[in-house]
Amino acid sequence: MKNPIAKLLGVLPPGARLVVGGTVVLGASAYVYMALVGYSLSTVGAARVTMLWTIVMSVGWGLFQPVELELTRLVAARKVAGHGALPAVRRMLLLAMAILVAVCGVLAVAARPIADQLFSGDRSLVVALAGGLAGLAVSSVARGALAGLGLFGPYGTQLAVDGGLRIGLAGVAAAVGLHSAMAFGLILFVSPLLASLIGLRDTLADRTPGPEVSWKQLTGGLGLLIASVMLSQLVVNATVVCVRLLSPKHSEASDALVFAIGQAVVMARAPLFAYSALQASMVSALSGAAAAGNHAEFRKVLTRTTAIVAAMCIGGGLPVIVLGSRLNPLLFNAKDVLGPLDFVWLVFGTLCYVLATVFGQALMSSAQHRRQLVGWTAGSVALVAVALAPGDVGLRAELAYLAGSLVSAVLMLWSLYRAFPSRPAAVPSDRSAAEPLRTS
């Protein structure tokens, strides 16, 4: 008889077990990093770094996670066809750098209003924001290539090094008495950039020949995917941003609420870090099954992943609901301004958000980018509608997160239900894998 842990590992998507360790370190780094920020900086400084973290992990993730996911899909399809990954990796790296340059240009032009609205006038954090985006741009290409090639050992190592550097550098900053938001902000640039050297090294070692990738094939679904992920990041990070933007004025009380709710979101979103261990292998497995026309394998991977992430969200969320309001001041030095009901909305919002992410990436893996975008668009509309309703700012922000996630999950599940009876996966050609799947 297998024990429960062995049974769980047995149903994980291929390669997920190799990523678990790195994901644990990277997930833990978020808590340690924010705890050190809370104890090292003033309330105002901690609120600024919380906003920086939120923007890097929302805008940056929205721009560059699609690079990782699309590169994973393309490399997995090329692997099935016996083609090497390097042509796709080179062009995707150039594309990521072009996106980064364009965004940094916008940051340079709008540095003053961005600093005033988000960082209480501290323009040095706009520089840190650009650095954080650069780190994500490079790391996304490295991770996408590794996942597509099925190199999940190096993938997990890259995650672990990234998280370990965040913890180590933040610990050094706290130990030497640095009380600079900029110092903590630059860690978000240095850590992913150095960790990416691992992924790029293993990717460059693959010398399998293969044809060049056309720009049309590379970017065919990328625009839709970037729009989808940007909207998904709006949904998942809206809580902190809504509190900042909807508060009547910037004050110590509003700064305290921003920091407290930011750390509450980090606790409630713990299952997202666990899902990260499944995501790369799930997308690789689904994309490979779609490219090979293996509909049964596609459905099996999707069903098992959905069941696992639902169990993780429920199991991990209940302790947060019970203990979150007491742990928030203790772990992060946050003000005691949240109660158990706040954590209820955040935990259930996370459950709906993770399910929406799974369904959306299943649509993406079968080249149904447009259906995924429709789901996140509807969720974003629901989020804005709730956020702009009258009432307490904190409660509106929490319910907006829940509403946006729920609407997105339901609509994308319906899209999968409608698509699968007639055509559950893409046809097995590299060209068709880059085009939207046409379903009735």
Secondary structure as UniProt FT lines:
FT   HELIX           4..11
FT   TURN            14..15
FT   HELIX           16..40
FT   HELIX           43..55
FT   HELIX           56..60
FT   HELIX           61..80
FT   TURN            81..82
FT   HELIX           86..109
FT   HELIX           111..118
FT   TURN            120..121
FT   HELIX           124..149
FT   HELIX           152..175
FT   TURN            176..177
FT   HELIX           181..204
FT   HELIX           215..219
FT   TURN            220..221
FT   HELIX           222..246
FT   HELIX           252..268
FT   HELIX           270..292
FT   HELIX           295..332
FT   HELIX           340..365
FT   TURN            366..367
FT   HELIX           369..387
FT   HELIX           393..419
FT   TURN            420..422
FT   HELIX           430..433
//
